[in-house]
């Protein structure tokens, strides 16, 4: 799965009552990030980057 040109989804981390959570890699910066796919939206709706307690991303080796 791809999210436009910025992120490539690597794997699904889990899901809950409101969203599914995915691990993704930023295409240019090669940083790991979490993306949320909110349930109840129209098919094809964009995934949104989740805010977390870490600074800006984790480098992928």
C-alpha positions in Angstrom: 0.0 0.0 0.0 1.2 3.5 -0.8 0.0 6.8 0.5 0.6 9.2 -2.4 4.3 9.9 -2.9 5.4 10.5 0.7 5.0 7.2 2.6 5.3 3.5 1.8 3.4 1.4 4.3 5.6 -1.4 5.6 3.1 -3.4 7.8 0.0 -3.2 9.9 0.7 -2.7 13.6 -2.9 -3.1 14.9 -6.4 -1.7 15.0 -8.9 -0.5 17.4 -12.5 0.8 17.4 -11.7 4.0 15.5 -8.6 3.4 13.3 -6.0 1.0 11.9 -2.4 1.7 12.7 0.4 1.1 10.2 4.2 1.4 10.2 5.4 3.4 7.3 8.6 4.8 5.8 8.9 8.3 4.5 10.1 8.0 0.9 12.6 10.9 0.9 13.8 11.1 4.6 13.8 7.3 5.2 12.3 7.8 8.6 9.8 5.4 10.2 6.5 6.9 11.3 3.0 5.6 12.3 0.0 6.3 10.1 -3.6 6.0 11.1 -6.4 4.9 8.8 -9.6 6.1 10.4 -12.5 3.7 10.1 -15.8 4.9 8.7 -14.1 7.1 6.0 -14.7 6.6 2.3 -12.5 4.0 0.6 -9.3 5.6 -0.7 -9.2 8.3 2.1 -5.7 9.4 2.9 -3.8 7.9 5.8 -2.8 10.5 8.5 0.4 10.7 10.3 0.0 10.1 14.0 1.6 12.4 16.6 3.7 10.6 19.1 6.1 11.3 22.0 9.2 10.8 19.9 10.8 13.8 18.1 10.3 13.5 14.4 10.9 10.0 13.3 13.2 7.0 13.7 15.9 6.4 11.1 15.5 3.1 9.3 18.7 1.1 8.9 
